[in-house]
Amino acid sequence: MANISCELCETVADITTLFMPKPNLPNDSRETVRLVIEWAEEFDAKYAGEQWIDREYLEVIESFFEEKYRAWLEATPARSVRYNE
């Protein structure tokens, strides 16, 4: 079993919570999983060691996610996106 940090698991859960209600999702659920993990790893690397005393974690992760989501949506062909009902 891979050595996965508790922080990464929390970040995956938070990004998943932000992603799933969005109006557009990848057609392939495996792509959704891949994106969530990739973005969570990037977020954790970017904010490694952050104490979250002077910054609000939820505001930072929401902003990070929205930036990633917009970039993904702009770069993804329409045929690879499904409307989330």
N, C-alpha and C positions, 0 to 999 in steps of 0.2 A: 504494500500500500504506500502511496506517495506521502511524503511528509508535507502536509498542508497546514498553514498557520490558521489559528482561530480568527485572526484579523482578516485573512483572505476570505474565509467562509462568510464572515459578516458582510464584507464588501460585496461578495457575490449575491448574497441575500438582498442587500440594499439596492443594488443595481437591477436585480430581477424585479423587485417591487416597483421600481421606477419604470422599467421597460414594459412590463406586461399590459398595463392599461393604455399604452400608446395606440393611436389609431392605425399605425402601420407597423407591421412586423415582418421579419424574413419569412418567405414561403416555407422554408425548411427549418423545422424546429431545432435541428442540430446546429444550424447556423446561428440561431438565437443563443444557444448554449455557448457556442464558440465565442461569440461577441461578448457575452456577459463575462466569461472567464477572462478573455483578453483585456477588456476594459477594467475589470477588477484588479488584475495583476498590474496594469499600468497605473491605476489610481494608488494602489498600495506602494508601488515603487516611488511614485512622485511624492507621496506624503509620508514616507518611511520616517519614523522618529517624531512625527508631529504629535504634540501633547494635547492639542485641541482645547487649550486653555484660552487662547486669544482669538480663536476662530470657532465658528459653529459648524460642526461636522456635517450635519444634514444640509446646510446651505451649500457647503463646498462640494459634497458628492452630487447634489442635485444639479449644480452648475456644470460640474464635470460631465455628468451623464447627458445633459441637454446638448452640450457642445459635441459630444461623441455621436449622439443620436442624429442631430442635424447633419453632421458630416457624413454619416452612414447613409442617411436618406438621400442626400444630394448625389452621392457616388454610386448608388445602387440602381441598376436598371429596373424599370417599372415591373417587368415580368418576374422579378425576384422578390417583390414586395406583395404582401397580402393585407387586406383591410381587416383589422381586428374587430370582430363583431361582439 
